[in-house]
Amino acid sequence: MDSKKVILAYSGGLDTSVILKWLQDEFDYEVICYCADLGQAEELDGLEDKAKKTGASKIYIEDLREEFVRDYVFPAYRADVAYEGLYLLGTSLARPLIAKRLVDVARKEGAHAVAHGATGKGNDQVRFELGCWALYPEIKIIAPWKMDEWELTSREKMIDYAKKHGIDVPVTKKKPYSMDRNLLHISFEGGILEDLWNEPDESMFVLSCSPEKAPDKPTSVVISFHNGDPVAIDGKKMSPANLLAKLNELGGANGIGRVDIVENRYIGMKSRGVYETPGGTILKAAHRGIEQITMDKEVMHLRDELMPRYAALVYNGYWFSPEREVLQTL
């Protein structure tokens, strides 16, 4: 195992670009970047060149869209999942898959550590770290935002660092919120959204139109299921990722899937999140409809009692825990 080799969860944004260079300068690490394509679309453009220009010795970019939907989204939606009644776990379901592949690459490359750019006040730090340790207990985790050596504690300091070291990060006007995207959803939080009196601006949304702009005529959709998972739309069989993408298209065009909530994070603070989950919202409603026809009454009621516990486990980063796996079989 190489004690100077680190696998970095890399997005190409300001934080992880700076962390890539910082790990080399401060600790003389060889940094290998890892990026999972979970449906970020154009956010992945130019990522390989950017990583190598910033000093990465290698970068893995893997298309995990099918695995994400098949092995993470579909099982959760079989549980009729929703955290605190409303949040459909778009980010929560993506993190364990990224953690799994980080440690897979660490083993392949003989790296002693993985690194991430999550801050100390969010849930992603917990999801990444619990996921990695569940699958590779010996792995070291480097989280710069939680280290005493990390002095780049503001966006301005990171931009200055990037300029000083010639890091190719476009310096643009700061967005008034943060955004995270995958095939299941887009989340918006922070910035102007921290003031609960600020309504989300219509220009913020990407996947959906407003209900006011949705068609006046209903759109009929028939979703076919096999063993609890969707397999076709209007009789046309599709792969898991293609099916969810199509539901996103249909739901977004009809103003479906927007949620604005204040949720309780694992670390004890409340956070406002605005989410677009058009395909997931349709999928949840359709699956519930199938259950109403096929599921025993007492089994359904028991599942409804257990679902909040299941959702909390996923939200809090316990996807690989034995209790989540036991609940999944019920």
Sequence and secondary structure as in RCSB ss.txt:
>XXXX:A:sequence
MDSKKVILAYSGGLDTSVILKWLQDEFDYEVICYCADLGQAEELDGLEDKAKKTGASKIYIEDLREEFVRDYVFP
AYRADVAYEGLYLLGTSLARPLIAKRLVDVARKEGAHAVAHGATGKGNDQVRFELGCWALYPEIKIIAPWKMDEW
ELTSREKMIDYAKKHGIDVPVTKKKPYSMDRNLLHISFEGGILEDLWNEPDESMFVLSCSPEKAPDKPTSVVISF
HNGDPVAIDGKKMSPANLLAKLNELGGANGIGRVDIVENRYIGMKSRGVYETPGGTILKAAHRGIEQITMDKEVM
HLRDELMPRYAALVYNGYWFSPEREVLQTL
>XXXX:A:secstr
 EEEEEEEE  SSHHHHHHHHHHHHHH  EEEEEEEESS GGGGTTHHHHHHHTT SEEEEEE HHHHIIIIIHH
HHHTT  BTTTB  HHHHHHHHHHHHHHHHHHHHTEEEEE    TTSSHHHHHHHHHHHH TT EEE GGGSTT 
   SHHHHHHHHHHTT         SSEEEE SS EEEESGGGGSTT    GGG SS   GGGS SS     EEE
ETTEEEEETTEE  HHHHHHHHHHHHHHTT  EEEEEEE TTS EEEEEEE HHHHHHHHHHHHHHHHHS HHHH
HHHHHHHHHHHHHHHTT TTSHHHHHHHH 
